[in-house]
């Protein structure tokens, strides 16, 4: 069950009760009393009660507003304890107050002592800054002289400042002890982004921050439970009320649920150092064939859509193929209106290549004193055509040294 104790406007209560009295409840059997007040802005204290079967609302004075069946089938509230409390072992009756304990409840005494330390230090500073003046003569005369100015008339030693008490050093160190106790009992200040004294590297600070976050493991587990229950209630409402929702481009309908409302929400505490180690170990297991890529993505890399990532990698491989690149380039050129220009450039290049590859003869043949045919030219490394291993690697530029491949004919 759940009871919501809150203030509502009299006008809102009138709308709630009047709508139910007019039969706008889809045939449900509702007991209702129309709530009317002269001032619609009047704040009225109400109690709204929920159970799995019934839903009702009453005023704080006991006046019934309406009672109706709960057609949702669940209580639209969920609660959990933070995990910092514990029930006494010899308690006869159940008392939830022992479990409803916050992070600071156990540290209230330390917080009070810290406030007292701050007040005492502040008073000491005020006393030192405004140290009273003492005189061996008439105090009224001293007061008159102070009112006339800062220069006093008198003999040496007649006026002097009251001696202040010297506070021991341990009184100021006690506040550090209280701060350290608060850090251990509540949460470390590194969570707030404050670097610890003596910590100089990013890795050390990350380790301390992760260790401090473990203080919130118990509340995180409770939040997981609350989020799971509340999300399941949302899915059940979509199914019961026959809703068709669209959120950020994603649609959900009752037909998508098929009566299944189970949801499991996780808030994981990620240790950066441990996550890096797991990813390195997972990569080695993938290379050795002991783990699939999808398992690595899901378990080690914490990737939600492993199947989608695999499909995206396949698309990248397809786009990297020369034939696909040529097709995409032609399509983009057509969109820009330069496809005809590119086709003419390709035709000219093909014609030039065909002219250079024409049969050798006439002025360019051996009879004309020209260069010999390409098939009769000796390779750059001195090997004769067809007489051994051909040169495969070419220099990047004419200035790059290309060594001889001597001895390659004798290999094997």
C-alpha positions in Angstrom: 0.0 0.0 0.0 0.9 3.6 -0.4 -0.4 6.8 1.2 0.4 10.2 -0.4 0.0 13.0 2.2 0.1 16.3 0.4 -1.6 19.7 -0.1 -3.8 20.2 -3.2 -5.7 23.2 -4.6 -9.4 23.2 -3.9 -10.0 23.8 -7.7 -8.0 20.7 -8.6 -10.0 18.6 -6.1 -13.2 19.9 -7.6 -12.1 18.9 -11.1 -11.1 15.4 -9.9 -14.4 14.7 -8.1 -16.6 16.4 -10.7 -15.2 14.4 -13.5 -15.8 11.1 -11.6 -19.3 12.2 -10.7 -20.2 12.7 -14.4 -19.3 9.1 -15.3 -16.1 9.9 -17.1 -14.5 6.8 -15.6 -15.1 4.3 -18.4 -17.9 2.5 -16.6 -16.1 2.0 -13.3 -18.1 1.9 -10.0 -17.0 5.0 -8.2 -18.2 6.5 -4.9 -17.6 10.2 -5.1 -18.5 13.4 -3.3 -18.0 16.6 -5.3 -15.6 18.9 -3.4 -16.7 22.5 -3.5 -15.1 25.6 -2.0 -15.6 29.3 -2.5 -11.9 29.9 -3.0 -10.4 27.6 -5.7 -6.9 28.6 -4.6 -7.3 27.3 -1.1 -4.8 24.7 -0.1 -6.4 21.5 1.3 -4.4 18.7 3.0 -5.4 15.3 1.5 -4.5 11.7 1.9 -4.4 9.6 -1.3 -4.5 5.9 -0.6 -3.4 3.2 -3.1 -3.6 -0.6 -3.0 -3.5 -3.2 -5.7 -7.3 -3.2 -5.9 -8.5 0.2 -4.7 -7.7 3.9 -5.0 -9.2 6.6 -2.8 -8.7 10.1 -1.7 -9.7 11.7 1.6 -9.2 15.1 3.3 -7.1 15.3 6.5 -10.3 15.8 8.5 -11.7 12.4 7.3 -14.0 13.7 4.5 -14.2 11.1 1.7 -13.7 12.5 -1.8 -13.8 9.4 -3.9 -13.1 5.6 -3.8 -12.7 3.7 -7.0 -11.3 0.3 -8.2 -7.6 0.4 -9.2 -7.8 -0.9 -12.7 -4.0 -0.6 -13.1 -3.4 -3.6 -11.0 -0.4 -2.2 -9.1 0.6 0.5 -6.7 2.2 3.3 -8.7 4.9 3.9 -6.1 8.0 2.0 -5.1 10.3 2.6 -2.2 13.6 1.2 -0.8 16.0 1.9 2.1 19.5 3.3 1.4 21.1 0.5 3.3 22.8 2.5 6.0 20.4 1.4 8.8 19.9 -1.8 10.6 17.2 -3.2 12.9 18.0 -3.9 16.6 18.4 -7.6 17.3 16.0 -7.6 20.3 13.2 -5.5 18.8 9.8 -7.2 19.2 7.8 -4.9 16.8 8.7 -3.9 13.3 9.8 -0.3 13.1 10.9 1.0 9.7 12.5 4.1 11.3 15.6 2.0 12.1 16.0 1.3 8.4 15.2 4.8 7.2 18.7 6.1 7.9 20.6 8.5 5.7 24.2 8.9 5.0 24.6 11.7 7.6 22.5 10.3 10.4 25.5 8.4 11.9 27.7 11.5 11.6 25.4 14.0 13.4 27.7 14.1 16.5 30.8 14.7 14.4 29.0 17.5 12.5 28.0 19.1 15.8 31.6 18.9 17.0 32.8 20.4 13.7 30.4 23.3 14.0 31.6 23.9 17.6 35.2 23.8 16.5 34.5 26.4 13.8 32.6 28.7 16.2 35.4 28.5 18.8 38.1 29.3 16.2 36.0 32.2 15.0 35.6 33.6 18.5 39.3 33.3 19.0 40.0 35.3 15.9 37.5 38.0 16.9 39.0 38.3 20.4 42.5 38.6 18.9 41.4 41.2 16.3 39.4 43.3 18.8 41.6 43.0 21.9 40.2 45.4 24.6 42.4 48.2 26.0 43.2 48.5 29.7 44.3 51.5 31.7 45.6 52.0 35.2 43.9 55.4 35.4 40.3 56.5 34.9 38.5 54.4 32.3 36.2 57.3 31.4 39.1 59.5 30.5 40.5 56.7 28.3 37.1 56.4 26.5 37.1 60.2 25.9 40.6 60.1 24.4 39.6 57.2 22.1 36.6 59.1 20.9 38.7 62.1 20.0 41.2 60.1 18.0 43.8 57.3 17.9 46.5 59.3 19.8 46.3 58.9 23.6 47.8 61.2 26.2 49.4 59.6 29.2 52.5 58.2 30.7 54.4 55.1 29.6 52.7 52.0 30.8 49.5 53.8 31.7 47.6 52.2 28.7 48.1 48.7 27.4 46.3 45.9 25.6 44.9 43.0 27.5 47.1 39.9 27.1 45.5 37.2 24.9 45.5 33.6 25.8 47.8 31.6 23.7 45.9 28.6 22.3 47.8 25.3 22.0 48.3 23.8 18.6 46.4 20.6 19.3 43.2 22.6 19.6 43.4 23.5 15.9 44.5 19.9 14.9 41.4 18.5 16.6 39.3 19.8 13.8 41.4 17.8 11.3 40.7 14.7 13.3 37.0 15.4 13.1 37.2 16.0 9.3 39.0 12.7 8.9 36.4 11.0 10.9 33.7 12.5 8.7 35.5 11.4 5.5 35.6 7.9 6.7 32.0 7.9 8.0 30.3 9.6 5.1 32.2 10.0 1.8 35.7 11.0 0.8 36.1 14.5 -0.5 37.8 13.2 -3.6 34.3 12.5 -4.9 33.8 16.3 -5.0 36.9 16.7 -7.2 39.3 17.7 -4.4 42.7 16.1 -4.8 44.1 14.4 -1.7 47.3 15.7 -0.1 50.3 13.8 -1.5 48.5 12.5 -4.6 50.4 13.7 -7.7 49.3 11.4 -10.5 46.1 10.9 -12.4 46.2 7.2 -11.8 46.4 7.6 -8.0 43.5 10.1 -8.0 41.4 7.7 -10.2 42.0 4.8 -7.7 41.0 7.0 -4.7 37.9 8.3 -6.5 36.8 4.7 -7.4 37.4 3.6 -3.8 35.3 6.5 -2.6 32.5 5.6 -5.0 32.2 2.2 -3.3 30.5 4.0 -0.4 27.5 4.3 -2.6 27.3 0.7 -3.7 24.3 -0.1 -1.4 22.2 2.9 -2.5 23.0 2.1 -6.1 21.6 -1.4 -5.6 18.4 0.1 -4.2 18.2 2.5 -7.1 18.5 -0.4 -9.5 15.5 -2.0 -7.8 13.5 1.2 -7.8 14.3 1.9 -11.5 13.4 -1.7 -12.5 10.1 -1.7 -10.7 9.1 1.8 -12.0 10.0 0.9 -15.5 8.0 -2.3 -15.3 5.0 -0.2 -14.1 5.4 2.1 -17.1 5.3 -0.8 -19.5 2.2 -2.2 -17.7 0.5 1.2 -18.0 1.2 1.2 -21.7 -0.4 -2.2 -22.0 -3.4 -1.5 -19.7 -4.2 1.9 -21.1 -3.5 0.9 -24.7 -1.0 3.7 -25.3 1.0 4.4 -28.4 4.1 6.3 -27.4 6.9 7.8 -29.4 9.9 9.0 -27.4 13.0 10.5 -29.2 12.1 8.7 -32.4 11.4 5.3 -30.8 7.9 4.0 -30.8 6.4 1.5 -28.4 3.0 -0.2 -28.5 1.1 -2.7 -26.4 1.7 -5.3 -29.2 5.5 -4.9 -28.7 5.2 -6.0 -25.0 3.1 -9.2 -25.4 2.3 -9.0 -21.7 5.9 -9.0 -20.5 6.8 -6.2 -18.1 10.1 -7.5 -16.6 12.9 -4.9 -16.7 16.3 -5.2 -15.2 18.1 -1.9 -14.7 21.8 -1.8 -13.7 24.0 1.0 -12.3 27.5 -0.5 -12.4 30.4 0.9 -10.6 33.2 1.0 -13.2 36.8 0.8 -12.0 38.9 2.4 -14.8 42.1 0.4 -13.9 40.2 -2.9 -13.7 38.3 -2.1 -16.9 41.5 -1.5 -18.8 43.0 -4.8 -17.6 39.8 -6.7 -18.6 39.9 -5.1 -22.0 43.6 -6.1 -22.6 42.9 -9.6 -21.4 39.8 -9.8 -23.6 41.8 -8.7 -26.7 44.4 -11.4 -26.1 41.6 -14.0 -25.7 40.1 -12.9 -29.0 43.5 -13.1 -30.8 44.0 -16.6 -29.5 40.5 -17.7 -30.6 39.2 -18.2 -27.0 36.6 -15.5 -27.2 34.3 -14.1 -29.9 34.3 -10.4 -30.8 30.7 -10.1 -29.8 31.5 -11.4 -26.3 34.4 -9.0 -26.0 32.3 -6.1 -27.0 29.5 -7.0 -24.6 31.5 -8.2 -21.6 34.8 -6.3 -21.7 34.1 -3.2 -23.8 30.6 -2.7 -22.3 29.1 -2.0 -25.7 25.4 -2.3 -25.6 24.7 -3.0 -29.3 27.4 -5.6 -30.2 25.4 -6.9 -33.2 25.0 -3.4 -34.6 28.7 -2.8 -34.2 29.5 -5.9 -36.2 27.1 -4.8 -39.0 28.8 -1.3 -39.0 32.2 -3.0 -39.4 30.9 -5.0 -42.4 29.6 -1.8 -44.0 33.1 -0.2 -43.5 34.7 -3.2 -45.2 32.3 -3.0 -48.1 32.8 0.7 -48.5 36.6 0.1 -48.6 36.3 -2.1 -51.8 37.6 -0.3 -54.9 34.5 -1.2 -57.0 32.2 0.2 -54.3 34.3 3.4 -54.1 34.0 3.8 -57.8 30.3 3.3 -57.8 29.9 5.8 -54.9 32.1 8.3 -56.5 30.1 8.1 -59.7 26.9 8.6 -57.7 28.3 11.6 -55.9 29.6 13.1 -59.2 26.1 12.7 -60.7 24.6 14.5 -57.7 27.0 17.4 -58.3 26.4 17.4 -62.1 30.0 16.6 -63.1 29.5 13.0 -64.3 29.8 14.0 -67.9 33.0 15.9 -67.3 34.5 12.9 -65.5 33.4 10.6 -68.3 35.2 12.8 -70.9 38.3 12.8 -68.8 38.3 9.0 -68.5 37.8 8.7 -72.3 40.7 11.0 -73.0 42.9 9.1 -70.5 41.9 5.8 -72.1 42.7 7.1 -75.6 46.1 8.4 -74.5 46.9 5.0 -72.9 45.9 3.3 -76.1 48.1 5.5 -78.2 51.2 4.8 -76.0 50.6 1.1 -76.2 50.4 0.9 -80.1 52.7 -1.6 -82.0 56.3 -0.5 -82.2 57.7 0.2 -85.6 58.5 2.9 -88.2 60.2 5.9 -86.6 60.0 4.4 -83.1 61.2 0.9 -84.0 64.7 -0.6 -83.9 65.2 0.3 -87.6 64.7 4.0 -86.8 67.2 4.0 -84.1 64.5 4.5 -81.5 64.1 2.8 -78.1 63.7 -1.0 -78.2 60.4 -2.6 -77.5 59.3 -2.7 -73.8 59.6 -6.5 -73.8 63.2 -6.4 -74.9 64.4 -3.8 -72.4 66.6 -5.1 -69.6 65.3 -4.7 -66.0 66.8 -1.9 -64.0 68.7 -4.3 -61.8 70.5 -5.9 -64.7 68.4 -9.0 -65.1 67.6 -10.0 -68.6 64.0 -10.2 -69.7 62.7 -13.7 -68.9 66.0 -14.7 -67.4 65.1 -14.8 -63.7 63.3 -12.9 -61.1 61.7 -9.7 -62.3 62.0 -6.5 -60.3 58.8 -6.1 -58.2 59.5 -3.1 -56.0 60.0 0.4 -57.4 61.6 3.4 -55.8 59.3 6.0 -54.4 61.1 8.9 -56.1 64.0 9.1 -58.5 66.2 10.3 -55.6 65.6 7.1 -53.6 68.3 4.5 -53.9 67.1 1.2 -55.4 69.6 -1.5 -54.5 70.6 -4.4 -56.9 68.8 -7.7 -56.4 72.0 -9.7 -57.0 72.0 -13.3 -56.1 68.2 -13.6 -56.5 68.7 -16.0 -59.5 70.8 -18.3 -57.3 68.2 -18.6 -54.6 66.8 -22.1 -54.2 
